[in-house]
Amino acid sequence: MDNPEGHYLIGDLRPGQVFRWRRTISEEDLLAAVRLTHDRGGYHVDPAFARRAGFREAIAPGLLQASLFTKIGGDLNFLARDIGFRYFKPVYAGDCLDVEVTIKTVEPDKNRISIDGRVINQSGEVVVTCESTGYLPRPEWGVPEKPRLG
């Protein structure tokens, strides 16, 4: 990432620019996602059920996978207007995931960008993709303060 401070304006980005980060999913991440989403489907909370359904263990809720893109969105200070996901492979506790977001279009007159993203697991398989369009801050809004995350 070119600007780790996350102070991006529309003029800072160009089509083809790529942003990346890596995250290993923990068992606690899976439990936190279930607590946050209240998605207590057997695939996510019952390893025996998940195995009977063809998975090797309980799998991450889809919104946990989708949330991986929001780290980069937050770094860009991107406010999504629309977003779509496609899921290809399950995510398990212990998976090491590489997240990549590419700037697709930049429309300075509308303060709007579009992005394509993908998450790849440690086996090189795409687990989820994302397409989104949204907005960046206008220069007159200034730079946001850094969050205080206790």
Buried (B, 14 or more C-beta within 10 A) or exposed (E): BEEEEBBBBBEEBEEEBEBEBEBEBEEEBBBEBBEEBEBEBEBBBBBEBBEEEEBEBBBBBBEBBBBBBBBBBEBBBBEBEEBEBEBEBBBBBEBEBBBBBBBBEBEEEEBBBBBBBBBBBEEEEBBBBBBBBBBBBEEEEEEEEEEEEE
